[in-house]
Amino acid sequence: MSQLYRKRSEVLFAHQDGRDTASALEATGTDVVVRVLTRYTDLVEAMVEVVVGAREHLVVTGSRSREKAYLAAIETAVAQQPDLVHYRVLYGPPRHRGLSEHLVRLLELRDPGERRNGVKTLHIGLVEPLEAMERYFVASETAAVVPLPSFHGAEGFDCGVLLGREAAVGLVQHGREACASARPVETLEAVRALPVRHGATPGLGEA
């Protein structure tokens, strides 16, 4: 096939790339769960650790982020690691002013129109239609955190799971595909034009 089409095998069979990840996940089973996070402080700490440990990819989904330390960690990673490719996938407009301001700071730190070694390193997209089910997670190439409904009451998503490499790789791919199909929101004007939807459930979807 490679000789016939004069293309490398990894190009011809790129559509099958997800199969190895799926097989690894199936073989690993629940071992992909590194730790269950039962307190909000543990959840935020683990999310910050994922951000700090990212070197190749950092994918963040959701429109409800407001934890200052977490958003600051993302901005520091973008500022200090020029080769890090960052994806932010929004599901609807920001629910908090803090997230809107965070997006502005990201655009001030890095121009999505620029390419580093031929690679675009900042992607911000808004999933449409706006009724699409929101997903919340933060993932790097080595670890991921997925917030869960609270174990302590009906309000908020203040618990979660810390996942290992196999699951993290799958979530990075999930986020990249979601961002690729989303509407780009990659100028200061576009971000500032987004309405801020206040009144979100406390602690919900902190990714």
Secondary structure, DSSP 8 states (H G I E B T S, - for coil): -HHHHTS-HHHHTGGGTHHHHHHHHHHHGGGGEEEEE-SHHHHHHHHHHHHHH-SSEEEEE-S----HHHHHHHHHHHHH-TT-EEEEEESSS-SSHHHHHHHHHHHHH--TT-EETTEE-EEEEE-SSTTS----EEEESS-EEEEE--SS-SS---EEEEE-HHHHHHHHHHHHHHHHTSEE--SHHHHHTS-------TTTT--
